[in-house]
Amino acid sequence: MSDPIRVNGNEFSWGSIIVKVDGEVYSGFTEISFGHKRTRSKTYGMGRHHSPRGRTRGKYETDNTKLKGPLDTWSLIRETLASMSESGSSYGDVPFQIVVQYVEGDREITYELEDNVIVGETNSHSEGTDAQYEEVELDTMRIRKNGLTLWDE
């Protein structure tokens, strides 16, 4: 099956994105990036051909997710996470889910970023008329795309 031809239709764009953090929709984010891979090694043996005999099943790995948003949005998320912790003040060990959906008409692509924890925060403030944002780095355990996995389930 090939991809359908669209004439004058809307492609997925920034306006198509809905981000949910633990089920709550947040609309202030300005940037999100995430990725994953399955690193495999080729196996070799003797012979003139020197070509691979096979490959390993591999190791599934995720890149750190980066999510940029306004200070008040991140302040609210941190308070929510801290309230879920044992101490009531530590937000760095509380795992949470992120769902990123791209929706245009009847088409939808859903990424589920599972078991995230905050591992870093970057703030940069400068004089000017722009709003102040911060970028938060998350350790993501797994990523599903439309319920499908890159790793061997």
N, C-alpha and C positions, 0 to 999 in steps of 0.2 A: 504494500500500500504506500503510495507516495503522498507527499504533503499537498493539501488542497490549494488550488489557485484562488487568490483573493483579489478582487478588484474593488478599490475604494473602501477596503475594510480597515479596521484599526489593528495595528500590531501591538504586541505587549510593550509597554513603556513604563516610565516611573509612575505615571498616574494609574497604572493597572495594579500596583502593589498594595497588599494589605498585610500588615505585620501584627502578629498576636504574640504576646509574652504571657505565658501561663494562662492562655485563654482570653486575655484582655486585649482589645485592639488599641494600638498606639499609632497616632498619625503624625507625630512630630519628627520622626527619623528622616534624615537626609541622605544617608548612605548605608549600605549593607554589603558585606562581601564574605563569602564562605567558599570552601572547596573541599574535595576529598579525592583520594586515589587509592589504588590497590597496587602496591609495589610487588612485582614478581621477578624472580631470577630464572634465567635460562640454565638448563643443565647440559653438560657436554660429556662426551666420552671419546674413545679412540676411534680413529678412522681418518682417511684422507680428506673426507668432505669438510671436516671441521665445522659442520653446521650443528645447531642445537638438537638434542634428542628429545627435549621436552622443557617444561617450565614448572615452577612451583605454584602452589595455590595462591601464594602471596600473603601480604600483610595489609590489612585495611588501615588507612590513616586519614585523619581529617586535619585540615589547616585550621588555625585559630579563626573564629568568626570575628569580624569587626563590625560594629554597629555605632553609627554616629547620630547624635541627636541633641536637642536642646537641654540645657542644664536642668530645667524643672522636670522634664520627662525622666531623665536618669535619676534625679533625686527621688521621685515617686517610686520608681522601680526598686531602688536601693532600700527605701523604707519598707516596701512590701516584702522584699527578700529577708531583711533583717528581722521583721516580725515573725517570719517562719523559722528562724534559727533558734537554737537552744538558749542562747544568751539574750536574744531579743535585740542585739545591736550588731552582730557580725553578719554581713551579707555575702562574704566570699566563699562560703562552703555550701550554700543552699543551691541544689540543682533545680533548673527550671527548663521548660520547653519553649521553643520558638517555632511558630508556623509562619512561613512566608508564602503568600498566595498571589499569583498573577491572574487577574480575572479580566476578560474582555468578552462581553456578550455571553455566549454559551460555552466559551473555551476557558479552561482553568488549568494552571500548573501549580502544584502544591509541593513545597519543600518542608519537611519536618526535621528540625534540628533538635536532636534529643540530648537530654542530660547535660545542659550547659552550666558552667560555673564561671564567674567573673575572675579573670586572671590579670587584668591590667586596665588602667585608665589613663588617658592622655587628654590634657587640657592645654589649650593655647588661646591666650587672650590678647587682643590688640586694640588699639584705639581705632574708632571708626563707627560707622552706622550699622554694621552687621550685628546680628544676634550672636550670642555666645553659645558655642557647642562644645561637646566633649565626645571623644571616641572611646568606646569601651571594647576591650578585647576579651573574648570568651573562649574557653576550652570546650569544644563540642565533641561528644562521644561518637555520634552516628548521624548520618544524613540520609533521609529517604526522599525520593522524588516520585510523586504520585503513587506512593506506597511501594515503590520498587527499590531494591538495594543493589549497591555495587559489590558488596561483600557476599560471600556464599552463605545464605541462611539455611 
